[in-house]
Each structure stands twice: as structure tokens, then as C-alpha cells.
Amino acid sequence: MIPLQFALRRRMMVAGGGGATISDLPLGTLINIGTDGGAGTPNYEIADINNLVPGGVVLVRKDIYSKSEFGSTINYPNGTLDNLIKTTIYNKMPQQLRDKMMDVTFNLFGSGDITRKMFALTYTMVGFGNNNGVAEGKALQLYTSNASRVKTFNGSAADWWLSSLRTSDYVSYVSAVGSAYNYYPSYSCGVVPAFVLPSKTPYNPIPNPDGSYNLFQNTPISDLPP
């Protein structure tokens, strides 16, 4: 009899590189990306499938990466938070993963359209609706309640930044209980990066001890045990 782990891997190997893909997994499934340089386990949760980006799966860090100011102004593009995510954190991600990330274009109130491979979620994306009448992308399918938005830092629930400005002085963040709040951009708040992978990206169907799954390149049939 073929051992279970080999049977599962064989099931993934079909002509044309198909098989089990991350779009087959349910919302909330954890994907371990291996390393990103942040606090805690680098697990990212599946937050959206073929919605924000057709043909794409949105992965959002399960827990807070670090703390940071939003920036010196209320504008997200090229500010402290944006540069931390799109440059510093992005460069710490595995190269194979960076090569798969899709460009994502979304509108920000006060800034217009921006395009990023890694980004902070918007007011709209986390399920709070339009921001001052502007749809900042689409509501991600996972975030339908305050409880679904709660994230921790070093084991305790904590506030985390969004990329949305709200008033001439304040920017938005998600509170420790998952509700929307606004404060000055100089506030030190949680950093939660997100990115999008093609929906056909394969994963290893054998879970890690914490229930997360790893992404990987398909193993050729010839390399598998009989």
C-alpha cells in the first residue's frame, strides 16, 4: 500500500502542472511562507479567493509583523508604513514567493489608484465599507466580523494599521477588538502585510503541526517513491 503522504503528493501530479492549488483551500487556512523576518510564526491566512483580484488569492499575515508609525503625513503612498511593507518586508520574503506575487491596483481615498505587490489592507478591504464614499478595492471575504479582524502581537491582541486616511488629521486602524478607529499617523501601531498569489499556486497537502500548509514547486513523478 502507498503511504498516505505519497498518495497525497501523487494526487497533485497531473499533466500540465495542475493538482491541489491554494484556491481549493477554505478561507482562513494558514499558509506558512517560511520566513519574512517578523515576530512570531510567518503564517498568512487566506482572506479572499478570486474576488479582490480575479484569478488571485489574497494572503494576509495572521499575526502582527511588528510595530511602526504610519508616517510623517496622513498619506500612505511612500510613507513609513508603505516603505516598510513594499521594500523591507518584501525583500525578506523568499525569492520564489516574490516571483509569484501579483501586482494589485486599488484606490485610496485622497491618493487615487496605487499598485503594489505587498500592501496594508484598506478600510474597505477589512469590511468597513466605503471610505468617505470611496470604494478602496473590495471587501475581502474572510473579514465579516470584528472577531475575524482580531490580530495579536507577541501573544496579545493589538491595534494594526490600515492604509486609509479618514480625516485631515487621522488615519485608520483596526483596534484590538476588531473595530475601526482613527488616530494620528505618528501613533505606533501594528503592521500587517498582505499580498496576492495566482489562484493555481500549488501547496503541499501534508499540513504542519500547527495546521498550516507550505507552498512548494511540484515534484516530478519520477522523483517520488514507487
N, C-alpha and C positions, 0 to 999 in steps of 0.2 A: 504494500500500500504506500502511496506517495505521502510523505509527511505534510501536515496542514500548511506550513509556511511555504513549501514549494508548490503545493497545489494552488494557493492563492496567487503566488507570483506567476505561475503558468497561465492562470486565468487572464492576467493582464496582457500577455504577449499575443497580440493578434496582428495580422498583416496590416502594414501601414502605420504602425506605431500607436495603435489605439489601446483600449483596455480601460482599467479603472482610472477615472480622472477626478480632480477635485470638485468639479461641478456635480458629481454624483453624491457627494457628502452633504449631510444636512447643515443648515445654518447653526452656528455656534461651535462647530467642530474645530478643534485646535490643531494648527499646523506648526510644527517645530522647525524653524528655519536654520537652526544650527548655531548661529552666532549673530549678534547685532550690537554687542558692546554695552547693552543697557542693564538695568537692575533686574534681578530675578531670571526666570526661565524665558527664553526667547520664543514663546508661543504666540501665534497670531490666530485670531478667531475668524472663521468665515462669516462675514457680515452681510454679504449681498451676492447674488448669483444672476448674471445676465440681466441686470437692471440698471445700475448706475452706468455701466459700460456694457453694451451688447457684446456677448462673447467673452466677458470678463468676470472674474471672481474677486471681490474686494476682501482683502485680509487686513485686519486691524489688530494692533498689539493688544493682547488680553489684559496685561497689567501695565502700569505706567513705566515708561522707559527711564525717565529722570525728571528733575525739576528745572524750570527755566523761566526767565522773563518772556513776555510776549515780544517785546521790542521797545524801541525808544519812541514809537508812534503807535497809533491805532491801526495802521495799515499792515496787513500780513505780508504781501509780496516783498521779498528780500529783507525782511526784518529778522530779528534774532531767532524767533521760533522757526520761521521758514528756512533760514540758512542752516540751522541745526539739523532739521529733518532732511532737506533736499541735498545737503552736502555731507555733513559729518556722519549722520546715521546711515545715509545711503551708501557712503564709501566703506562702511564697516560691514555691510551685508555681503554674503557670499557672491562671488562674481557670476556664478551660474544663475543665481537668482536675479541679480541685476540685469543680466542679459534677457531675462524673460519678462521683466516688468513692462507694462503697457503705459503709454502716455495717457494721462487723464486730463481733460479740459472741463473746467466748471466755472461758474460765475460767482463772484464775491461782491456783495453789496459795498459800494464805494470804490471798488477796484476794477470791475469788469471781469472779463474772461482771463483765467490763468491756466497754464498747462504744467503739470508736474508728474513725475514718476513716483515720488513719495510726498505725502502731504498730511496736514492736520485736517480732521473732519470739519465740516461746516455745520452751522445751525440747522440747516435743512437736512443734512445727511444723518444726523443723530435723532431725527424725528420730531423736531420742534416746529416744523412748518417753514413758511417763507420768512425771510429776514427783512423786515421793513418793506415788505411787498415783493422782494426778490427771491426767486427760487434758486438757491445755491446748490445746484446739482439736483439729486433726487434723494428721497428718504431711503436709507439702507434698510433692508428687510428685517435685520436682526433687532434693531433698536425700536421697540414698540412700547416700552415702559421704562419708568425710572430704574427699576431693578436691572434691566438689561444693559443700562448705561453705566452702572457702578464699576469702577476700576480701583485697584489697590496699588499702593507704593510701599514696599518693604512690609507687606502684610496687613496694612491698614487702608481702609477706604480713603480716597483723597480726591481733591479737585483736579480737573485736567482741561487744558486749553482746547478751544475750537479756533478756527481760522477767521471767524466772523467778527467784524466790528458791529456795535449796536447803536452807539450814540457818538457824539463828537468827542467824548472823553473815555468811553468804556468799550471793552471788547468782551466777547462771550466765553464762558467756560461751563463745563458740566460739574456740578457740585458732587460732594462725597456721597450724596443720597440719590444722584442721578437726575436732578432737576437742573434747569437753566438759570445761570446767574451771570452778572456782568461786573467787571471791575477794571481798574486802571491797568494799562499794559506793563507797568513796572512790577506788578504782582508776580511772585514766584509760584508757578503752578505746574501741574503735571504735563508731560509731553507724551502723546500717544500717536505714533506714526501709522500711516496706512499706505497700502499700495494695491495694485491690481495685476493679477496674472491671467493669462489666457485660460478659459474655462476647460480646455482639454489638457492642461498640465497634469501629468501623471503623479501619483503618490504611491508610497509603499503601503499596502493594505494591512501590514502587521503593525499594530499600534505600539507606542512606547508605554512604559509602566504608568505614566500619568494620563494615558488615554489619548495623547496627541499622536499625529501622524507625521512622517517625514516625506518630503518631496524627493524624487530621485529620477535619474535617467533610466529608461527601460533597459533591463538586462537582456541581452540576446538569448534566445532559446538554447543556443549551443553552449552557453556558459552555465546553464542550470544543471543540477544533478539529474540523473535519469529517474 
